[in-house]
Amino acid sequence: GSITLDGISLTLNSVVDEPSGECLVGLTIIPHTWAHTNLQTRKQGDLINVEADVLAKYVERLCNPSH
């Protein structure tokens, strides 16, 4: 699957559900993406726009039909 951070589409490497209910997402950013986007200026704590791919939304809907 993929995830979009501030309009930059990235491939997911891992997804870990934490006992706290948080979800940790692992990404690898290739040098070209790093050099040609604003990701290199981001700092811990910055607010960003996060979007999941539409396939993930359909899978979630199928797994949780009451939503």
HELIX and SHEET records of a PDB file:
HELIX    1   1 PRO A   31  HIS A   36  1                                   6    
HELIX    2   2 ASN A   38  THR A   41  5                                   4    
HELIX    3   3 VAL A   54  CYS A   63  1                                  10    
SHEET    1   A 4 CYS A  23  LEU A  27  0                                        
SHEET    2   A 4 ILE A   8  ASP A  17 -1                                        
SHEET    3   A 4 SER A   2  LEU A   5 -1                                        
SHEET    4   A 4 VAL A  50  ALA A  52 -1                                        
END                                                                             
